[in-house]
Amino acid sequence: MINIKSAYLNTRNQFLTLCSNLETEDYSVQPTEFVSPPKWHLAHTTWFFEQFVLKEFSSEYTIYNDDFAYLFNSYYNNAGERVLRPNRGLMTRPTVKEVYAYRNYVDSKMVVFLDSNPSKKALEIIELGINHEQQHQELFYYDIKYIFGNQPTFPTLKNSIALNDITQKQEFITIKEGVYQIGHNTTGFSFDNELGVHKTYLHQFKISNNLTTNAEYIAFIEAGGYSNFNLWHAEGWDFITKNNITAPLYWHKVKDTWHYYTLNGFKPVEPNKPVTHISMYEAYAYAEWKQMRLPTEFEWEIAAEHLNYGQLWEWTNSAYLPYPNFSKAPGALGEYNGKFMINQHVLRGASIATPENHSRKTYRNFFQADMRWLFSGIRLAQ
């Protein structure tokens, strides 16, 4: 069992470190519906511990502010009414200063609670809350990059994340056909959507040892990949034509040379870095152009021990669905994963923005096929 108090404090302090280089004006911006302001992330993750731990298990706890449950609930219908997601950026109040005071208040109460020999159930929810906050720390990177990357001057953010060049020669790893076990069955934390260990049959397949690079993706662009409807799902073709998409998110053509925005500035596209900010539609079309395919999530999980994964979340060709014998927890916490098991695709692995020790080969990330602001990439299979 992890040292839950140490893990709690380290995780909470890490979020403060991520935000330490923001200016006050950065905290409340919401340029589009799927982006949440940094201030909201800081408050929402705090509300989680107040709502599901202190309010539930500490008889001595006093709610910090009755309005905060309405302001900072995300999607938990069982926890009451909430501000609509597109309106998170309209809140200039509470101020950033007040949100930090809220975090300090809840943290001080949580430390006292953690020293009071909490029940096993409470500890399990705290561990879930720690992992929930780590997810929001990764979302912070997605969101602040979108906030900065849609400004005319492309601001930078001091950070410790960077993609590495892909230097090894591409090879395809063969995985033999057979019946394999899927799902989380070891000690340590997992989300409920990883449970329901089961067997699945896989045909023999091959999977690339490398992610697709920027140079490889530029070849797809220059070959007319974005203008050849034969390569695209009908829905994907409608998406790129409606939104005039001709390259990955944050890419811009300057004097016949592709440039892109990174948190370290606007620069020429680096050919040996893995291509990122790719929708599932684009990943599928690229695979079609290469006369290959995307792996299923089950193929990916079985191949994972042979892969050097972790730079980018990798799109799979699997719909996000429950495993056999999956069951939702009762109440609000049962809303965490199960109700999203429709119209989404699974990504596997991790990214450079994923907090340390927050990745495992059974982890099932999931997004809609048109999402591009996450740190996503392409690994081919055949």
TAMO-V415833 format. One record per helix or strand. SS is the DSSP state (hx for helix, st for strand). FROM is the first residue (numbers start at 1). LEN is the number of residues. Records with the same first field share a line. If there is no record, write none. Layout:
SS->FROM-LEN, FROM-LEN
This chain:
hx->4-15, 24-3, 38-20, 68-5, 77-3, 85-6, 96-19, 120-30, 192-3, 214-9, 225-3, 229-3, 234-9, 280-10, 297-10, 332-4, 338-3
st->165-1, 172-4, 178-5, 198-5, 205-4, 213-1, 251-4, 257-6, 265-4, 273-2, 293-2, 313-7, 345-5, 365-3, 376-2, 380-2
